Amino acid sequence: MPTQPARIALSVLGQSLVVEADAPTGTVRVEELLPLMYAVDNAIIDVAVKAIESDGRNVSCCKGCSACCRAQPVPITPPEAFALAQLVDALPEPRRSEVRARFADRVARLQAAGLFDLFLRLVPVTSNERARTAASDYFHLGLVCPFLENDACSIHPHRPFVCRQYLVTSPAELCNDPLANPVEVVPIPVRPARALLAAAEPVAGEAQLTIPLVLALEYAERQPQPRTGDADTILQQWLQGLN
């Protein structure tokens, strides 16, 4: 995949921000742009964290704190699902089979709970109340992220947007039940996952919706091969969607 140096200038919380990284060129699959997008997101998050630290608050999240990895749906975009499926395929044995078995277990448990079709977007969510009930039901299944190892993320450099942006300043123990506790989330001024859904839609030719991370492999297996588009066009649409 050919690349070229890119210099991306942004204004974040009143600060000028420049991100320099290699950018894919020509015709690409959307997920091939994720490393660059993640670099931009990381830089934005750094600015947001420094802003809350200047107010005397600190991020509670740290290695070994894994409550958000143990039960939450962790919504990811379709390009991220394809990227995670490729990552798993590239793992050496027996690690690949171990991770695949974990994904299969989560799928089976969602099926047993009657939530599989809903979260894989095979049936529509009919109301906000149904969405809230489904989120609560999912949470109480306790579906641990298949990539969690010793209370730490085993794919940290490749983690999805939502994992990067979900940072809290409230006591870490409150995250054990975020639906019931007053968790204080660090405000991030952009929504890169939403921007990616919009940027990927013209390439996919259909609406793009998030799915839980634990369904990434199932989703990728059920979809046709991802379509391709112009790298610069996709990137520019994503950057515009951040504003």
Disulfide bonds with the S-S distance in Angstrom:
none
